[in-house]
Amino acid sequence: MSPAPLAPAVLDLVADRFRVLGEPARLTLLQALRHAPRTVGELAEATGLSPANVSKHLQILHAARFVERRKEGLHVYYGLAGTDIFRLCDIMCDRLAAEARRQQQALAP
């Protein structure tokens, strides 16, 4: 039995989340946070993005509840709100790899 169709309001929420993830810089930041929380400065150094750019993208990721933040003294640490986002990334990476294999096979002599 297939799941019930999603209501238009729910589809809008899902589309909003995918738009947030549609920016490569945000995916880069999520990858950089995969193993431990980091400050804006640490993320800028790890990703090569400017601190202002990191801050802007973290604000968007935080609003979408992909990241959490906590203040520790003078520093604010950003961390993943959950690791389930990487399941979605793994699904897409597997799909891209399968497509690449099919293309390679089609082009093989």
Buried (B, 14 or more C-beta within 10 A) or exposed (E): EEEEEEEEEEEEEEEEBEEBBEEEBBBBBBEBBEEEBBBBEBBBBBBEBEEEBBBBBBEBBBEBEBBBBEEEEEEBBBBBBEEEBBEEBEEEEEEEEEEEEEEEEEEEE
